[in-house]
């Protein structure tokens, strides 16, 4: 399968309405940018908006972990690289890295776990075989990437 590893197609910019009282991008908008990158990936692997509209199946995020490394200011442009960290019959595990375009420095990371859901029943269901095969093929390409050292972390106080 010819699939980018990592998937690095989303670009974004910090908008004026995203600036908070500290004069930098509010933490909620990191998630907005990461979500746009997820949408781009999901469209590329065939589980995006069109999939939801034609099948009435979709994905729900059930857990996320963001790590903020650098502040973003008004007008900063970013790119987001995404890695599929794992898949099983009902789940998809993703990792995003947000980089500042000007400096190349990483600004933030996000790790997510998604569940595949029947949107009519509002219940978790397995991916259909053809869908799982398509997503697993993309995941297989990403399996050759090094696992990010920030993945599978937890929040805890230093001991």
Residue pairs with C-beta under 8 A, 6 or more apart in sequence:
1 137
1 138
1 140
1 141
3 44
3 137
3 138
3 141
3 142
5 83
5 141
5 142
5 144
5 145
6 81
6 82
6 83
6 97
6 142
6 145
7 40
7 41
7 44
7 81
7 82
7 83
7 84
7 138
7 142
8 79
8 80
8 81
8 82
9 40
9 44
10 33
10 36
10 37
10 40
10 79
10 80
10 82
11 77
11 78
11 79
11 80
11 101
12 33
12 36
12 77
12 78
12 79
12 80
13 75
13 76
13 77
13 78
14 25
14 29
14 72
14 73
14 74
14 75
14 76
14 77
14 78
15 29
15 74
16 74
18 25
18 26
18 29
18 32
19 25
19 26
19 73
19 74
20 26
22 71
23 73
24 71
24 72
24 73
25 71
25 72
25 73
25 74
25 76
27 66
27 68
30 66
30 68
30 72
30 98
30 107
30 108
30 110
31 64
31 66
31 110
33 78
33 80
33 98
34 66
34 80
34 96
34 98
34 108
34 110
34 112
36 80
37 80
37 82
37 96
38 82
38 94
38 96
38 112
39 48
39 49
41 82
41 84
41 94
42 48
42 49
42 51
42 59
43 49
43 50
44 138
45 134
45 135
45 138
46 131
46 134
46 135
47 58
47 59
47 131
47 135
51 57
51 58
51 131
52 58
52 119
55 128
56 118
56 119
56 120
57 116
57 117
57 118
57 119
57 125
57 128
57 131
58 116
58 117
58 119
59 92
59 114
59 115
59 116
59 117
60 114
60 115
60 117
61 112
61 113
61 114
62 113
62 114
62 115
63 112
63 113
64 110
64 111
64 112
64 113
65 110
65 111
65 112
65 153
65 154
65 155
66 108
66 109
66 110
67 108
67 109
67 110
67 150
67 153
68 107
68 108
69 105
69 106
69 107
69 108
69 109
70 100
70 105
70 106
70 107
70 108
71 107
72 78
72 100
72 107
76 100
76 101
76 102
77 100
77 101
77 102
78 98
78 99
78 100
78 101
78 107
79 98
79 99
79 101
80 96
80 97
80 98
80 99
81 96
81 97
81 99
82 94
82 95
82 96
82 97
83 94
83 95
83 96
83 97
83 142
83 145
83 148
84 92
84 93
84 94
84 135
84 138
84 139
84 142
85 93
85 94
85 95
85 111
85 142
85 147
85 148
85 151
86 92
86 93
86 139
87 93
87 132
87 135
87 136
87 139
89 126
89 127
89 132
90 115
90 116
90 124
90 125
90 126
90 127
91 113
91 114
91 115
91 116
92 113
92 114
92 116
92 135
93 111
93 112
93 113
93 114
94 111
94 112
94 113
94 114
95 109
95 110
95 111
95 112
95 148
95 150
95 151
96 109
96 110
96 111
96 112
97 106
97 108
97 109
97 148
98 106
98 107
98 108
98 109
98 110
99 105
99 106
99 107
100 106
100 107
109 148
109 150
111 150
111 151
111 152
111 153
115 124
116 124
116 125
116 126
116 127
117 123
117 124
117 125
118 124
118 125
126 132
127 135
